[in-house]
Structures are given as C-alpha cells and as structure tokens.
Amino acid sequence: MSIKTKLTGMSFLEFAVWGAYLTSMGNYLGSVGLGPKIGLFYAVQGIVSIFMPAIMGIVADRWIPVQRLLGINHLIAALFMFATGTYGAMAGNNVDFTTIFTLYTCSVAFFMPTIALSNSAAYTILKKNDLDTITNFPPIRTLGTVGFICAMLFVNFFGFQDGVLGFHFGSAVGFKSFQTSYHQFYVSAILGVVLFIYSFILPNCPINKTGDKLTLYDALGLKAFALFKQKKMAIFFIFSMLLGVSLQITNGYANPFITTFKDIPDYANSWGANNANALISLSQVSETLCILLIPFFLKRFGIKVVMLMSMFAWVLRFGFFGFGDPGSDVWMFILSMIVYGIAFDFFNVSGSLYVDNETPEDIRSSAQGVFMMMTNGFGATIGMLIAQYIVNHFVYSQEDIHLQLEGWRHSWIVFALYALVVTILFAIMFKYKHKPENLKNFKH
C-alpha cells in the first residue's frame, strides 16, 4: 500500500467518524425534547478545542508519535460515544440532559484533537517521503470529505426497527431514520475503533528529540503561542477565531431548520424536507470539489484572496438559507450547499497549510493545535452559544410553526450580516501581498 493510499484511508475514516452524527444530531436532540439545548452540544466541541488540540499537539511534538496518539484518541472517543448511544437506547424519550451531555462531552474531548493530529501526521509523512504538501494533501483531504458524505448518507437512508436493517426514503412507513435515532452514535463509535486499528499501519512520525536541555517553556510547547508576537500571525489567528464563529452553526441548525418544513402542508411531502441530511450532504460533495481547487487558487491569488472568498461564501451560505425553502425555492438551498465547499475548505485547508508553512518544524504540531483552538475552539464556542441564544429567541420561543419558520429566517439573516462584517474587516486589516515567487515556501 502506497504512502498516499494509507493517508487517504486515514482521512476517509477521520471524517466518517464525525459525519455519522455531526449534521443529524440536532434532529435527534429535538426529538427527545432537548431542542433548546442543541447549541450547547455543538459549543462543547469548541470548548474542548480550546485546550485539547494544543495539549495533544504538545504531546505529539515531545512524547508520543503523532500517528499513535491519533489512534489512542480515537479509541477513547469511541468508547464514550458508544456509551452515549447506549444511554440513548436505555432512556428512550426520557433523556436526561446532564447524563447524555457528559458522555458526549467526554467523547468529543478526545475526538476534536484528532483533526489537527491527522493533518500533522499527513504533513509529516508526506515531507518525510519528499512529497509536496500543497499538491498532495488536498486530494488526500478530499477523501476525508467523501468519508463524511458516506457516513451522512448511511445515517440518512438506513434504519433499525426491531433489530432489522432497512432503507429510509422520504416519509416511508415502517422505517426509522438514523437522524432521529441514537444509533448514529453507535455508527460513529464503530468507525472510531476501526481508525484506532488502522493507525497501526501508518508510517511512524518521529517525535522531536533533541540533545539540548529543554526549558519548562519549551517542554510544554508554549513556543507555539509566541507566534502571536508576529503581527501577521496574530491577525491571522484572531480572524481564524472570528471565522470560526460560523463553522458549526449550520451543522447544528440546518437539519432542524429544513425538517421544520415537514410541519407545513405546502412542503410536507417535499423530498428535501423529508431527507434533510441527504440534502445537506450536497455541502460535502461541494467540499470534495473545492479542496481540489485550493492549489490552483493559492498559487494564482495567494492566501488573502482565498480566505476572503471563504468569508464571503459564508455570507451566501447563511443568506440562501434565509430566503430558500424545499419547494419552489429549493434552488437557494442547493446554492447554499454548493458555496459551503468554498466557505469551509478555502479557509480550513489553506489556513492549515499556511500555518504549516509559517512555523518552525519543532512546533508545527503545536501550531496546528493553536489554529484548531482558535477556529474550532474559541470561535466555534462563542458562535454556537450566540447562535443558540438567537435561535431560541426567534424560533423556540414561538409555538406557532409559521412564526417559528419566520424566526429561522431572521436568524439566518443575522448570521449572514455577521459574516459580511468579518469579511470587510479582514480585507482591511490582513496585510498580505501575493507574490508568485513566494510559492516556493509551500513546497517541501
């Protein structure tokens, strides 16, 4: 098995673990009476990302090979995710928030660092084998999105009833969709265990051993935080946080929003309203295509333009949700899914490459952890807590379904306006002049 094939398999499994529940969990929580607390389940991913990726990055830089740490984290996360599903099965419709939230939090605390660890492992292994990261990483990462899509579609179309596996299309009678079932947590757990086993076939990534005596400052990996002393890196990380505010909003609320249309007669039988997870999977299809465009856009336009394209795409992502519906205006939903690829990938993947390029070799895993902390940590936490307040105010405070739908539209417009402000500020404050000769910095 070639190096790139092994890394492709790692990427596929990494994001399949996440795709099994990320976009469908909101519907499950709503079905067991936890709709007003959806934001907390997505915000906690951000809370643990504030410190866990940085800590694991330090461990990978200093003590445990990154590919081995990746597998260990997945095993622990899978055990807690399995416990989450088991509790859901036992509790039925009487789910206690504190219990399920605690189990879920323990799982994501060990899963979230694996995103940065998998990136770090891929970069290290590619460089160790004299392979260019900017050319070879995007296709590898693309298969991660394919894994996410496969898990989403499995969750959307397959269901268990009385222990029998079956298909779920639309509102077919007799089959229960995973998107309103605890089974999605079992799917994620199984995939996590598979990735733990798979990690043993990945090439070894040597830790940073040095004969010099390390200070406590160096041993803890705090050197990576010194990057904030550089103005361009400080601005980059701050805007990483501001953009991170948008990252989890549609993951948490797009599914419940689209499913709301099922309670409105005009849309009750529409395919989109009954298959929200499958409709949302178009976003990940867009991702697979957009990742492959990153090398071209980075080389042609540079990091600033690529990130500006990402930020404006978030404006469109939210705006199309605000004005669309699964009926005659379903084209707006489809456009929202298409621009998601640019919104998510053009910042996350190119930003990760930028961090890898701008940091010394001995702190790269730690620096990836800092990037993860700012985007999926502080940014996503702040974003989901604010989003939960806005959605609860406009949507869940209403009893009438039509007023709830109007509340959803108001919420999406608020999110779009926020993304527009961030885009304008970034264009003004992030000083970066693209020069073709700088492209050599992306080659190793």
Sequence and secondary structure as in RCSB ss.txt:
>XXXX:A:sequence
MSIKTKLTGMSFLEFAVWGAYLTSMGNYLGSVGLGPKIGLFYAVQGIVSIFMPAIMGIVADRWIPVQRLLGINHL
IAALFMFATGTYGAMAGNNVDFTTIFTLYTCSVAFFMPTIALSNSAAYTILKKNDLDTITNFPPIRTLGTVGFIC
AMLFVNFFGFQDGVLGFHFGSAVGFKSFQTSYHQFYVSAILGVVLFIYSFILPNCPINKTGDKLTLYDALGLKAF
ALFKQKKMAIFFIFSMLLGVSLQITNGYANPFITTFKDIPDYANSWGANNANALISLSQVSETLCILLIPFFLKR
FGIKVVMLMSMFAWVLRFGFFGFGDPGSDVWMFILSMIVYGIAFDFFNVSGSLYVDNETPEDIRSSAQGVFMMMT
NGFGATIGMLIAQYIVNHFVYSQEDIHLQLEGWRHSWIVFALYALVVTILFAIMFKYKHKPENLKNFKH
>XXXX:A:secstr
  HHHHHHHHHHHHHHHHHTTTTTHHHHHHHTT GGGHHHHHHHHHHHHHHHHHHHHHHHHHTS HHHHHHHHHH
HHHHHHHHHHHHHHHHTT   HHHHHHHHHHHHHHHHHHHHHHHHHHHHHHHHTT  HHHHHHHHHHHHHHHHHH
HHHHHHHEEEETTEEEE  TT TT   GGGSTHHHHHHHHHHHHHHHHGGGS        SS   HHHHTTGGGG
GGGGSHHHHHHHHHHHHHHHHHTHHHHHHHHHHHHGGGSGGGTT HHHH HHHHHHHHHHHHHHHHHHHHHHHHH
H HHHHHHHHHHHHHHHHHHHHH  SSTTHHHHHHHHHHHHHHHHHHHHHHHHHHHHHS GGGHHHHHHHHHIII
IIIIHHHHHHHHHHHHIIIIIT  SHHHHHHHHHHHHHHHHHHHHHHHHHHHHH      GGGGGGG  
